[in-house]
């Protein structure tokens, strides 16, 4: 019998809740015959949402009742203390209990990170979880972390992020030795703050395929597989790239609509523009991994549509198949042993 991968969905989380999570679940089930999904949230509302899509429960689509919802602006402390039966918390509990292999949520990032860390705990040797996602590049994509889970990360934290990102790239992209770069304001040895310089020294002595400092433009040029940075810097870089992509798309659209001649030029360029839009569409890259935990949790963008949320479900499926937490655990254990021997 073929393996079945069970994924718990925070059906109520995000900016749109069930309007997105239910159709996304149906898209994911159609795309992946080997997954089973658990919709976590208000039973009556989920049934109503399923009815709108002329769908009922089945062996592959189940409900787990949760009576609360974490608000998008709720503090992580409040979510942990007062929302123990939230759809987010219950979905993560299912991973902890072994009922689900992964959890996916578009909910409050801070609350999700705090809840996942509290419920699932950290892997041995990892101090903090990190948010990692892929960004488009000329030759494919680049894994980047941390994207907002940690600010003022120490050199040791950056080192741990690099280990986790490298192992994720190995698993997901089947790269034997991913090229790892440390994000800096220049490639010269003298540049960077003290944390970055100290992390550079640690990574230079590590068994990773560390290529040294990289700059912001290197993220998209395809010469590096994993870019490591502090969460503050990473989040700014991510939002900047999303804004630039939207600006370019808007300017192109307005430019081709200017007059009859530009409209004709737009029709001629349509195949190229369609390919470009597909390559840089943030929805195609939606789904950030919370690395360093003892289980798989994937964070979807809060404003994701059903296409984007379904992509996040697909990422969770891939990480289950590739056994990403187990691979990171094994790698960290080996490196810690090597440090002790040294």
C-alpha positions as CSV (number, residue, x, y, z in Angstrom):
1,X,0.0,0.0,0.0
2,X,1.3,3.4,-1.0
3,X,2.3,5.9,1.7
4,X,-0.3,8.5,2.8
5,X,0.9,11.8,4.2
6,X,-1.4,13.5,6.6
7,X,-1.4,17.3,6.8
8,X,-3.3,19.4,9.3
9,X,-4.5,22.7,8.0
10,X,-5.3,25.7,10.2
11,X,-8.6,26.3,8.3
12,X,-9.5,29.5,10.1
13,X,-6.2,31.3,10.0
14,X,-5.0,34.0,7.6
15,X,-6.7,37.1,6.2
16,X,-9.4,35.1,4.4
17,X,-9.8,31.9,6.4
18,X,-12.2,29.3,4.9
19,X,-12.7,31.2,1.7
20,X,-9.1,30.2,0.8
21,X,-8.2,27.2,2.9
22,X,-11.1,25.0,1.7
23,X,-10.7,25.5,-2.1
24,X,-6.9,25.2,-1.5
25,X,-7.4,21.9,0.2
26,X,-9.4,20.6,-2.7
27,X,-6.8,21.8,-5.2
28,X,-4.1,20.0,-3.2
29,X,-6.0,16.8,-2.9
30,X,-6.5,16.8,-6.7
31,X,-2.9,17.5,-7.3
32,X,-1.4,14.9,-4.9
33,X,-3.1,11.5,-4.6
34,X,-0.9,10.5,-1.7
35,X,-2.0,13.1,0.9
36,X,-4.8,13.3,3.4
37,X,-5.9,16.6,4.9
38,X,-7.4,17.5,8.3
39,X,-9.3,20.8,8.3
40,X,-9.0,22.3,11.8
41,X,-11.6,24.8,13.0
42,X,-15.2,25.5,13.5
43,X,-17.2,22.4,12.4
44,X,-20.3,24.1,11.2
45,X,-18.4,26.8,9.2
46,X,-16.2,24.1,7.6
47,X,-19.2,22.1,6.5
48,X,-20.8,25.2,5.1
49,X,-17.6,26.0,3.1
50,X,-17.4,22.5,1.8
51,X,-21.1,22.6,0.8
52,X,-20.4,25.7,-1.3
53,X,-17.9,23.6,-3.3
54,X,-20.3,20.6,-3.4
55,X,-17.8,18.6,-1.4
56,X,-18.3,16.3,1.6
57,X,-15.9,14.6,4.0
58,X,-14.1,11.5,2.9
59,X,-11.1,9.3,4.0
60,X,-8.8,11.9,2.5
61,X,-10.6,15.0,4.0
62,X,-11.5,15.1,7.6
63,X,-12.4,17.7,10.3
64,X,-10.8,18.3,13.7
65,X,-12.9,20.7,15.8
66,X,-11.3,23.8,17.3
67,X,-13.3,26.4,19.1
68,X,-11.0,29.4,18.9
69,X,-9.1,31.5,16.3
70,X,-5.9,33.4,16.7
71,X,-6.3,37.0,15.4
72,X,-3.8,38.3,12.9
73,X,-2.8,41.1,15.3
74,X,-2.8,39.0,18.5
75,X,0.4,38.9,20.5
76,X,2.2,35.5,20.7
77,X,1.9,35.6,24.5
78,X,-1.8,36.0,24.3
79,X,-2.2,33.2,21.8
80,X,-0.1,30.8,23.9
81,X,-2.0,31.7,27.1
82,X,-5.5,32.3,26.0
83,X,-6.0,30.3,22.8
84,X,-5.2,26.7,23.7
85,X,-8.1,25.5,21.6
86,X,-7.3,27.6,18.6
87,X,-7.3,26.1,15.1
88,X,-3.6,27.0,14.9
89,X,-2.7,25.3,18.2
90,X,-4.8,22.2,17.6
91,X,-3.3,21.7,14.1
92,X,0.2,21.8,15.7
93,X,-0.9,19.5,18.5
94,X,-1.9,16.9,15.8
95,X,1.7,16.9,14.6
96,X,2.9,16.6,18.2
97,X,0.6,13.6,18.7
98,X,1.7,11.9,15.5
99,X,-1.8,12.1,14.0
100,X,-0.6,14.5,11.3
101,X,2.8,14.6,9.6
102,X,2.8,18.4,9.2
103,X,0.8,21.5,9.8
104,X,0.1,24.4,7.5
105,X,-1.2,27.8,8.6
106,X,-1.6,31.3,7.1
107,X,-2.2,32.7,10.6
108,X,-0.3,35.2,12.7
109,X,3.4,34.5,12.2
110,X,4.6,35.4,15.7
111,X,1.9,33.3,17.3
112,X,2.6,30.4,14.9
113,X,6.3,30.5,15.7
114,X,5.7,30.7,19.4
115,X,3.1,28.0,19.5
116,X,5.1,25.6,17.3
117,X,8.2,26.1,19.4
118,X,6.2,25.6,22.6
119,X,4.4,22.5,21.4
120,X,6.9,20.7,19.3
121,X,10.2,21.9,20.9
122,X,13.5,22.5,19.2
123,X,15.8,19.9,17.8
124,X,18.9,19.2,20.0
125,X,21.7,21.7,19.2
126,X,19.3,24.3,17.6
127,X,18.7,27.4,19.8
128,X,16.1,29.1,17.6
129,X,13.7,28.2,14.8
130,X,14.2,30.0,11.5
131,X,11.8,30.9,8.7
132,X,13.1,29.7,5.3
133,X,11.5,30.2,1.9
134,X,12.6,30.1,-1.8
135,X,12.9,33.1,-3.9
136,X,13.1,33.1,-7.7
137,X,16.5,33.4,-9.4
138,X,17.8,33.4,-12.9
139,X,18.6,29.6,-12.8
140,X,15.7,28.5,-10.6
141,X,15.4,29.6,-7.0
142,X,17.4,30.4,-3.9
143,X,16.6,29.3,-0.3
144,X,16.8,32.2,2.1
145,X,16.7,32.3,5.9
146,X,15.9,33.8,8.4
147,X,13.0,35.8,7.2
148,X,11.6,37.3,10.4
149,X,11.6,34.8,13.2
150,X,14.7,36.3,14.9
151,X,16.2,39.7,15.2
152,X,19.7,40.5,16.4
153,X,20.8,36.9,15.7
154,X,24.2,35.9,17.1
155,X,27.0,34.4,15.0
156,X,26.2,31.0,16.4
157,X,22.5,31.4,15.4
158,X,23.6,32.4,11.8
159,X,25.8,29.3,11.8
160,X,22.9,27.1,12.8
161,X,20.7,28.7,10.1
162,X,23.3,27.9,7.5
163,X,23.4,24.3,8.6
164,X,19.6,24.0,8.4
165,X,19.3,25.8,5.1
166,X,22.0,23.7,3.5
167,X,20.3,20.5,4.7
168,X,16.9,21.7,3.4
169,X,18.4,22.5,0.0
170,X,20.0,19.1,-0.1
171,X,16.7,17.4,0.6
172,X,14.4,19.5,-1.6
173,X,16.7,20.2,-4.6
174,X,18.8,17.0,-4.4
175,X,22.0,19.1,-4.4
176,X,25.0,17.2,-2.9
177,X,26.8,20.3,-1.7
178,X,24.6,23.5,-1.8
179,X,26.5,26.7,-2.1
180,X,25.9,28.7,1.1
181,X,26.4,32.5,1.2
182,X,26.2,35.0,4.1
183,X,24.3,38.1,3.3
184,X,26.4,41.3,3.8
185,X,26.7,44.8,2.6
186,X,29.8,43.9,0.5
187,X,32.0,40.9,-0.3
188,X,35.2,42.4,1.2
189,X,36.5,40.9,4.4
190,X,36.4,44.2,6.3
191,X,32.7,44.8,5.7
192,X,29.8,43.9,8.0
193,X,28.8,44.1,11.6
194,X,30.5,42.0,14.3
195,X,27.9,39.2,14.2
196,X,28.3,38.8,10.5
197,X,32.1,38.8,10.7
198,X,32.0,36.2,13.5
199,X,29.5,34.0,11.6
200,X,31.8,34.3,8.6
201,X,34.7,32.9,10.6
202,X,32.5,30.0,11.9
203,X,31.2,29.1,8.5
204,X,34.7,29.3,6.9
205,X,35.7,26.4,9.2
206,X,32.5,24.4,8.8
207,X,32.1,21.4,6.5
208,X,29.5,23.3,4.5
209,X,30.1,24.5,0.9
210,X,30.5,28.0,2.1
211,X,31.3,30.6,-0.6
212,X,31.6,33.6,1.6
213,X,29.8,36.9,1.7
214,X,27.0,37.6,-0.9
215,X,25.1,40.9,-1.5
216,X,21.4,41.5,-2.0
217,X,21.5,41.1,-5.8
218,X,23.2,37.7,-5.5
219,X,19.9,36.3,-4.2
220,X,18.4,36.5,-7.6
221,X,21.4,35.8,-9.9
222,X,21.5,32.1,-9.4
223,X,25.1,31.8,-8.1
224,X,24.2,30.7,-4.5
225,X,21.8,28.0,-3.3
226,X,21.3,29.2,0.3
227,X,21.5,32.8,1.6
228,X,21.8,33.2,5.4
229,X,20.9,36.4,7.3
230,X,19.4,37.8,10.4
231,X,15.6,37.8,10.5
232,X,15.3,41.6,10.5
233,X,17.4,41.9,7.4
234,X,15.8,38.9,5.7
235,X,12.2,40.2,6.2
236,X,13.1,43.6,4.8
237,X,14.8,41.9,1.8
238,X,11.7,39.7,1.2
239,X,9.2,42.5,1.4
240,X,11.4,44.6,-0.9
241,X,11.5,41.9,-3.5
242,X,7.7,41.4,-3.4
243,X,7.2,45.1,-3.8
244,X,9.6,45.4,-6.7
245,X,7.9,42.4,-8.5
246,X,4.5,44.1,-8.0
247,X,5.8,47.4,-9.3
248,X,7.3,45.9,-12.4
249,X,4.1,44.0,-13.2
250,X,2.0,47.1,-12.7
251,X,4.3,49.3,-14.9
252,X,4.4,46.7,-17.6
253,X,0.6,46.4,-17.6
254,X,0.1,50.2,-17.7
255,X,2.7,50.6,-20.4
256,X,1.2,48.1,-22.8
257,X,-2.3,49.6,-22.3
258,X,-1.2,53.1,-23.2
259,X,-2.3,53.2,-26.8
260,X,-3.1,50.9,-29.8
261,X,0.5,50.5,-30.8
262,X,1.6,49.4,-27.2
263,X,-1.4,47.1,-27.0
264,X,-0.3,45.4,-30.2
265,X,3.3,45.2,-28.8
266,X,1.8,43.6,-25.7
267,X,0.0,40.9,-27.7
268,X,3.3,40.1,-29.5
269,X,5.1,39.9,-26.2
270,X,2.4,38.0,-24.4
271,X,4.2,34.6,-24.4
272,X,7.3,36.2,-22.9
273,X,5.3,38.2,-20.3
274,X,3.3,35.1,-19.3
275,X,6.5,33.2,-18.7
276,X,8.0,36.1,-16.7
277,X,4.9,36.4,-14.6
278,X,4.9,32.7,-13.8
279,X,8.6,32.8,-12.9
280,X,8.3,35.7,-10.4
281,X,4.7,35.1,-9.2
282,X,5.0,35.2,-5.3
283,X,2.1,32.7,-5.1
284,X,4.2,30.0,-6.7
285,X,6.8,30.4,-3.9
286,X,4.3,30.7,-1.1
287,X,5.0,28.5,1.9
288,X,7.9,29.2,4.3
289,X,9.4,26.4,6.4
290,X,9.8,26.8,10.2
291,X,13.2,25.0,10.5
292,X,14.7,23.7,13.7
293,X,11.5,22.2,15.2
294,X,10.9,18.6,16.0
295,X,8.1,18.5,13.4
296,X,7.1,20.1,10.1
297,X,5.3,23.4,10.2
298,X,4.8,25.5,7.0
299,X,3.8,29.2,7.1
300,X,1.6,30.5,4.3
301,X,1.4,34.2,3.6
302,X,-1.6,35.7,5.4
303,X,-3.1,37.2,2.3
304,X,-2.6,34.0,0.2
305,X,-5.2,33.0,-2.3
306,X,-6.2,29.3,-2.8
307,X,-3.5,28.7,-5.5
308,X,-0.8,30.1,-3.1
309,X,-2.1,28.2,0.0
310,X,-2.3,24.9,-2.1
311,X,1.4,25.5,-2.9
312,X,2.2,25.7,0.8
313,X,0.4,22.4,1.3
314,X,2.6,21.0,-1.5
315,X,5.8,22.2,0.3
316,X,4.6,20.5,3.5
317,X,4.1,17.3,1.6
318,X,7.6,17.5,0.1
319,X,9.2,18.0,3.5
320,X,7.4,15.0,4.9
321,X,8.6,12.8,2.0
322,X,12.2,14.1,2.3
323,X,12.1,13.8,6.2
324,X,13.6,17.3,6.6
325,X,13.5,17.5,10.4
326,X,15.2,14.1,10.7
327,X,17.9,15.1,8.2
328,X,18.6,18.3,10.0
329,X,18.7,16.4,13.3
330,X,21.2,13.9,11.9
331,X,23.4,16.6,10.5
332,X,23.5,18.7,13.7
333,X,24.3,15.6,15.7
334,X,27.2,14.8,13.5
335,X,28.6,18.3,13.6
336,X,28.2,18.5,17.4
337,X,30.1,15.2,17.8
338,X,32.8,16.6,15.5
339,X,33.1,19.7,17.6
340,X,33.5,17.7,20.8
341,X,36.2,15.5,19.3
342,X,38.0,18.6,18.1
